[in-house]
Amino acid sequence: MFRNEEVDGIYYGSFETTCSGIDEIIAEYVSLIDGLSKSSRDIWDKALRRDFDFGYESGTTANNFHSRIESDAIKKLAGVGGSVVVTIYPVPST
């Protein structure tokens, strides 16, 4: 787990994986969610948001970057009530 905190009575969890491709990451997390105990799955199902946030560093060159998420992976996320979020982080200043 990367982060687990409570803010104003709302709990937030953030997780990271060692998987590299988006489809592989989604498959890993969906597998974990599908394997939850009934009580843990009830908590997941009651969550206000279930965002799968894919973050990228923006880089310093004027090149385009494309990250494809296949329809099968989208279906898997939808099956566990997940949403896709994309975050672009600025390059850290040196």
MODELLER restraints for C-alpha pairs under 7 A, 6 or more apart:
rsr = mdl.restraints
at = mdl.atoms
rsr.add(forms.Gaussian(group=physical.xy_distance, feature=features.Distance(at['CA:1:A'], at['CA:14:A']), mean=6.35, stdev=0.5))
rsr.add(forms.Gaussian(group=physical.xy_distance, feature=features.Distance(at['CA:1:A'], at['CA:15:A']), mean=4.65, stdev=0.5))
rsr.add(forms.Gaussian(group=physical.xy_distance, feature=features.Distance(at['CA:1:A'], at['CA:16:A']), mean=6.57, stdev=0.5))
rsr.add(forms.Gaussian(group=physical.xy_distance, feature=features.Distance(at['CA:2:A'], at['CA:14:A']), mean=5.33, stdev=0.5))
rsr.add(forms.Gaussian(group=physical.xy_distance, feature=features.Distance(at['CA:2:A'], at['CA:15:A']), mean=4.80, stdev=0.5))
rsr.add(forms.Gaussian(group=physical.xy_distance, feature=features.Distance(at['CA:2:A'], at['CA:16:A']), mean=6.09, stdev=0.5))
rsr.add(forms.Gaussian(group=physical.xy_distance, feature=features.Distance(at['CA:3:A'], at['CA:13:A']), mean=5.45, stdev=0.5))
rsr.add(forms.Gaussian(group=physical.xy_distance, feature=features.Distance(at['CA:3:A'], at['CA:14:A']), mean=4.78, stdev=0.5))
rsr.add(forms.Gaussian(group=physical.xy_distance, feature=features.Distance(at['CA:3:A'], at['CA:15:A']), mean=6.68, stdev=0.5))
rsr.add(forms.Gaussian(group=physical.xy_distance, feature=features.Distance(at['CA:4:A'], at['CA:12:A']), mean=5.59, stdev=0.5))
rsr.add(forms.Gaussian(group=physical.xy_distance, feature=features.Distance(at['CA:4:A'], at['CA:13:A']), mean=4.35, stdev=0.5))
rsr.add(forms.Gaussian(group=physical.xy_distance, feature=features.Distance(at['CA:4:A'], at['CA:14:A']), mean=6.36, stdev=0.5))
rsr.add(forms.Gaussian(group=physical.xy_distance, feature=features.Distance(at['CA:5:A'], at['CA:11:A']), mean=5.64, stdev=0.5))
rsr.add(forms.Gaussian(group=physical.xy_distance, feature=features.Distance(at['CA:5:A'], at['CA:12:A']), mean=5.29, stdev=0.5))
rsr.add(forms.Gaussian(group=physical.xy_distance, feature=features.Distance(at['CA:5:A'], at['CA:13:A']), mean=6.57, stdev=0.5))
rsr.add(forms.Gaussian(group=physical.xy_distance, feature=features.Distance(at['CA:6:A'], at['CA:12:A']), mean=6.07, stdev=0.5))
rsr.add(forms.Gaussian(group=physical.xy_distance, feature=features.Distance(at['CA:17:A'], at['CA:25:A']), mean=6.99, stdev=0.5))
rsr.add(forms.Gaussian(group=physical.xy_distance, feature=features.Distance(at['CA:19:A'], at['CA:25:A']), mean=5.42, stdev=0.5))
rsr.add(forms.Gaussian(group=physical.xy_distance, feature=features.Distance(at['CA:22:A'], at['CA:69:A']), mean=6.52, stdev=0.5))
rsr.add(forms.Gaussian(group=physical.xy_distance, feature=features.Distance(at['CA:23:A'], at['CA:69:A']), mean=6.41, stdev=0.5))
rsr.add(forms.Gaussian(group=physical.xy_distance, feature=features.Distance(at['CA:23:A'], at['CA:70:A']), mean=6.92, stdev=0.5))
rsr.add(forms.Gaussian(group=physical.xy_distance, feature=features.Distance(at['CA:23:A'], at['CA:73:A']), mean=5.72, stdev=0.5))
rsr.add(forms.Gaussian(group=physical.xy_distance, feature=features.Distance(at['CA:26:A'], at['CA:73:A']), mean=6.33, stdev=0.5))
rsr.add(forms.Gaussian(group=physical.xy_distance, feature=features.Distance(at['CA:30:A'], at['CA:76:A']), mean=6.72, stdev=0.5))
rsr.add(forms.Gaussian(group=physical.xy_distance, feature=features.Distance(at['CA:30:A'], at['CA:77:A']), mean=6.86, stdev=0.5))
rsr.add(forms.Gaussian(group=physical.xy_distance, feature=features.Distance(at['CA:50:A'], at['CA:81:A']), mean=6.62, stdev=0.5))
rsr.add(forms.Gaussian(group=physical.xy_distance, feature=features.Distance(at['CA:50:A'], at['CA:82:A']), mean=4.85, stdev=0.5))
rsr.add(forms.Gaussian(group=physical.xy_distance, feature=features.Distance(at['CA:50:A'], at['CA:83:A']), mean=6.14, stdev=0.5))
rsr.add(forms.Gaussian(group=physical.xy_distance, feature=features.Distance(at['CA:51:A'], at['CA:82:A']), mean=5.64, stdev=0.5))
rsr.add(forms.Gaussian(group=physical.xy_distance, feature=features.Distance(at['CA:51:A'], at['CA:83:A']), mean=4.76, stdev=0.5))
rsr.add(forms.Gaussian(group=physical.xy_distance, feature=features.Distance(at['CA:51:A'], at['CA:84:A']), mean=5.88, stdev=0.5))
rsr.add(forms.Gaussian(group=physical.xy_distance, feature=features.Distance(at['CA:51:A'], at['CA:85:A']), mean=6.33, stdev=0.5))
rsr.add(forms.Gaussian(group=physical.xy_distance, feature=features.Distance(at['CA:52:A'], at['CA:82:A']), mean=6.59, stdev=0.5))
rsr.add(forms.Gaussian(group=physical.xy_distance, feature=features.Distance(at['CA:52:A'], at['CA:83:A']), mean=5.90, stdev=0.5))
rsr.add(forms.Gaussian(group=physical.xy_distance, feature=features.Distance(at['CA:52:A'], at['CA:84:A']), mean=5.03, stdev=0.5))
rsr.add(forms.Gaussian(group=physical.xy_distance, feature=features.Distance(at['CA:52:A'], at['CA:85:A']), mean=5.87, stdev=0.5))
rsr.add(forms.Gaussian(group=physical.xy_distance, feature=features.Distance(at['CA:53:A'], at['CA:84:A']), mean=6.03, stdev=0.5))
rsr.add(forms.Gaussian(group=physical.xy_distance, feature=features.Distance(at['CA:53:A'], at['CA:85:A']), mean=4.37, stdev=0.5))
rsr.add(forms.Gaussian(group=physical.xy_distance, feature=features.Distance(at['CA:53:A'], at['CA:86:A']), mean=5.46, stdev=0.5))
rsr.add(forms.Gaussian(group=physical.xy_distance, feature=features.Distance(at['CA:53:A'], at['CA:87:A']), mean=6.67, stdev=0.5))
rsr.add(forms.Gaussian(group=physical.xy_distance, feature=features.Distance(at['CA:54:A'], at['CA:85:A']), mean=6.21, stdev=0.5))
rsr.add(forms.Gaussian(group=physical.xy_distance, feature=features.Distance(at['CA:54:A'], at['CA:86:A']), mean=4.91, stdev=0.5))
rsr.add(forms.Gaussian(group=physical.xy_distance, feature=features.Distance(at['CA:54:A'], at['CA:87:A']), mean=6.10, stdev=0.5))
rsr.add(forms.Gaussian(group=physical.xy_distance, feature=features.Distance(at['CA:55:A'], at['CA:86:A']), mean=5.85, stdev=0.5))
rsr.add(forms.Gaussian(group=physical.xy_distance, feature=features.Distance(at['CA:55:A'], at['CA:87:A']), mean=4.54, stdev=0.5))
rsr.add(forms.Gaussian(group=physical.xy_distance, feature=features.Distance(at['CA:55:A'], at['CA:88:A']), mean=5.74, stdev=0.5))
rsr.add(forms.Gaussian(group=physical.xy_distance, feature=features.Distance(at['CA:55:A'], at['CA:89:A']), mean=6.94, stdev=0.5))
rsr.add(forms.Gaussian(group=physical.xy_distance, feature=features.Distance(at['CA:56:A'], at['CA:87:A']), mean=6.32, stdev=0.5))
rsr.add(forms.Gaussian(group=physical.xy_distance, feature=features.Distance(at['CA:56:A'], at['CA:88:A']), mean=4.96, stdev=0.5))
rsr.add(forms.Gaussian(group=physical.xy_distance, feature=features.Distance(at['CA:56:A'], at['CA:89:A']), mean=5.88, stdev=0.5))
rsr.add(forms.Gaussian(group=physical.xy_distance, feature=features.Distance(at['CA:57:A'], at['CA:88:A']), mean=5.76, stdev=0.5))
rsr.add(forms.Gaussian(group=physical.xy_distance, feature=features.Distance(at['CA:57:A'], at['CA:89:A']), mean=4.62, stdev=0.5))
rsr.add(forms.Gaussian(group=physical.xy_distance, feature=features.Distance(at['CA:57:A'], at['CA:90:A']), mean=5.85, stdev=0.5))
rsr.add(forms.Gaussian(group=physical.xy_distance, feature=features.Distance(at['CA:57:A'], at['CA:91:A']), mean=5.91, stdev=0.5))
rsr.add(forms.Gaussian(group=physical.xy_distance, feature=features.Distance(at['CA:58:A'], at['CA:88:A']), mean=5.85, stdev=0.5))
rsr.add(forms.Gaussian(group=physical.xy_distance, feature=features.Distance(at['CA:58:A'], at['CA:89:A']), mean=5.69, stdev=0.5))
rsr.add(forms.Gaussian(group=physical.xy_distance, feature=features.Distance(at['CA:58:A'], at['CA:90:A']), mean=5.31, stdev=0.5))
rsr.add(forms.Gaussian(group=physical.xy_distance, feature=features.Distance(at['CA:58:A'], at['CA:91:A']), mean=5.88, stdev=0.5))
rsr.add(forms.Gaussian(group=physical.xy_distance, feature=features.Distance(at['CA:59:A'], at['CA:91:A']), mean=5.74, stdev=0.5))
rsr.add(forms.Gaussian(group=physical.xy_distance, feature=features.Distance(at['CA:77:A'], at['CA:83:A']), mean=6.79, stdev=0.5))
